[in-house]
Amino acid sequence: MEVQLSRGGGFGAPHVRWGGVAVATVAAILLGGAGGTAALHHLDARLQVQPLPGVTAVRAQPIPGVGQGTVVAPTVLPDHILLQVPFTTQAPLNNWAQHQESCEAANLTMLWLYWNGSKATVIDPHGADSMIHTIDGWKPQPDLNDTMLGEMAEEHWGYEYRLVPNDPKTIAQQLAAGRPLLAEVRTHGLGNSHYPGYSSHYEQTGWSVPHFVTIIGYDQTGVWLNDPGISWGRGYHITYAQLAHAIDDLDQHHPGLSEGQVLLLIAPAAKSKVKAGNF
């Protein structure tokens, strides 16, 4: 991967020129999302294409078609799980001005490829951009809550969704069954200092904004995230307390999006006919 840092106004997000990077082809696939303002610029173009250290082999299990189907996991849960979920930023071609409201789309893109067996670590940027544009076109409004995002995946793909409690046991149960989770948060509440203005405008309106992230792993202290709001957002770790704070932070500042301390599970249903999508 060859990196060129651009200089200019605003945050001057780096330009990435990809060469010789082996990633999965996603040309005939399309997905989408929302949530963000100027805060959602990537700061570092050095996206790693190697698998995250510590990735565990897990057989992904769809949501069972009978009953609630949200607790299917080994009797004794592993101490940690880290799923290989393909990563993209919400502006994969460095076109942040076009994708300030695309975090939902980026998270759905990652989920769709995961559930369709992609082995990519970082998604081909041109394919990801096409998918994100398509999913953005499905959105009824710029910022969605958990339920609205789940309903969108259900309508267009036939996937099912559940709102599950944000607690370590539930997270472990779901990820041990190979099912990533989404969290709706406020960006700077995540505690990631790579976000623009983190030190000088910490949680200031217009800098800290509504956002979705994908939970891809857990251990005894917290969770690993795929965060499409910054380029250095693949596989970073935060504590359980920090995750709860980021959700509370959203609830306090954006009550219209609030659904409490919950996480969003989106996955295919077992033995169900899943839509192929209008691709």
ChimeraX attribute file (.defattr): number of C-alpha atoms within 10 A of each C-alpha:
attribute: neighborCount
match mode: 1-to-1
recipient: residues
	/A:1	13
	/A:2	12
	/A:3	15
	/A:4	11
	/A:5	13
	/A:6	12
	/A:7	11
	/A:8	9
	/A:9	7
	/A:10	8
	/A:11	16
	/A:12	14
	/A:13	21
	/A:14	20
	/A:15	19
	/A:16	20
	/A:17	12
	/A:18	12
	/A:19	9
	/A:20	7
	/A:21	12
	/A:22	13
	/A:23	16
	/A:24	17
	/A:25	15
	/A:26	19
	/A:27	13
	/A:28	10
	/A:29	19
	/A:30	24
	/A:31	30
	/A:32	30
	/A:33	31
	/A:34	28
	/A:35	26
	/A:36	25
	/A:37	19
	/A:38	16
	/A:39	21
	/A:40	30
	/A:41	29
	/A:42	26
	/A:43	19
	/A:44	17
	/A:45	20
	/A:46	14
	/A:47	18
	/A:48	14
	/A:49	17
	/A:50	9
	/A:51	16
	/A:52	16
	/A:53	8
	/A:54	12
	/A:55	15
	/A:56	15
	/A:57	12
	/A:58	15
	/A:59	11
	/A:60	18
	/A:61	19
	/A:62	22
	/A:63	27
	/A:64	17
	/A:65	13
	/A:66	8
	/A:67	7
	/A:68	10
	/A:69	13
	/A:70	19
	/A:71	17
	/A:72	17
	/A:73	17
	/A:74	11
	/A:75	7
	/A:76	8
	/A:77	14
	/A:78	15
	/A:79	10
	/A:80	18
	/A:81	23
	/A:82	25
	/A:83	26
	/A:84	23
	/A:85	31
	/A:86	27
	/A:87	32
	/A:88	28
	/A:89	35
	/A:90	36
	/A:91	28
	/A:92	25
	/A:93	17
	/A:94	21
	/A:95	14
	/A:96	20
	/A:97	12
	/A:98	11
	/A:99	28
	/A:100	21
	/A:101	26
	/A:102	30
	/A:103	29
	/A:104	32
	/A:105	33
	/A:106	35
	/A:107	28
	/A:108	26
	/A:109	29
	/A:110	26
	/A:111	23
	/A:112	23
	/A:113	21
	/A:114	22
	/A:115	18
	/A:116	9
	/A:117	12
	/A:118	19
	/A:119	16
	/A:120	22
	/A:121	21
	/A:122	23
	/A:123	27
	/A:124	22
	/A:125	22
	/A:126	14
	/A:127	19
	/A:128	30
	/A:129	26
	/A:130	18
	/A:131	23
	/A:132	31
	/A:133	21
	/A:134	19
	/A:135	23
	/A:136	23
	/A:137	13
	/A:138	16
	/A:139	19
	/A:140	11
	/A:141	12
	/A:142	14
	/A:143	21
	/A:144	23
	/A:145	19
	/A:146	22
	/A:147	14
	/A:148	15
	/A:149	24
	/A:150	22
	/A:151	17
	/A:152	22
	/A:153	22
	/A:154	18
	/A:155	14
	/A:156	16
	/A:157	19
	/A:158	19
	/A:159	23
	/A:160	23
	/A:161	22
	/A:162	20
	/A:163	18
	/A:164	17
	/A:165	14
	/A:166	19
	/A:167	15
	/A:168	15
	/A:169	11
	/A:170	16
	/A:171	25
	/A:172	25
	/A:173	20
	/A:174	22
	/A:175	26
	/A:176	30
	/A:177	22
	/A:178	26
	/A:179	28
	/A:180	27
	/A:181	24
	/A:182	25
	/A:183	22
	/A:184	29
	/A:185	27
	/A:186	29
	/A:187	29
	/A:188	27
	/A:189	22
	/A:190	24
	/A:191	18
	/A:192	16
	/A:193	11
	/A:194	17
	/A:195	24
	/A:196	21
	/A:197	17
	/A:198	19
	/A:199	11
	/A:200	9
	/A:201	13
	/A:202	17
	/A:203	20
	/A:204	12
	/A:205	11
	/A:206	12
	/A:207	22
	/A:208	28
	/A:209	23
	/A:210	29
	/A:211	30
	/A:212	31
	/A:213	23
	/A:214	29
	/A:215	26
	/A:216	27
	/A:217	31
	/A:218	25
	/A:219	18
	/A:220	12
	/A:221	12
	/A:222	18
	/A:223	25
	/A:224	21
	/A:225	24
	/A:226	26
	/A:227	26
	/A:228	29
	/A:229	31
	/A:230	24
	/A:231	27
	/A:232	21
	/A:233	24
	/A:234	26
	/A:235	23
	/A:236	16
	/A:237	21
	/A:238	17
	/A:239	17
	/A:240	18
	/A:241	12
	/A:242	16
	/A:243	23
	/A:244	19
	/A:245	18
	/A:246	24
	/A:247	26
	/A:248	21
	/A:249	23
	/A:250	25
	/A:251	20
	/A:252	13
	/A:253	16
	/A:254	14
	/A:255	12
	/A:256	12
	/A:257	19
	/A:258	19
	/A:259	17
	/A:260	15
	/A:261	19
	/A:262	19
	/A:263	23
	/A:264	24
	/A:265	21
	/A:266	26
	/A:267	26
	/A:268	25
	/A:269	19
	/A:270	16
	/A:271	10
	/A:272	14
	/A:273	11
	/A:274	15
	/A:275	13
	/A:276	10
	/A:277	12
	/A:278	10
	/A:279	10
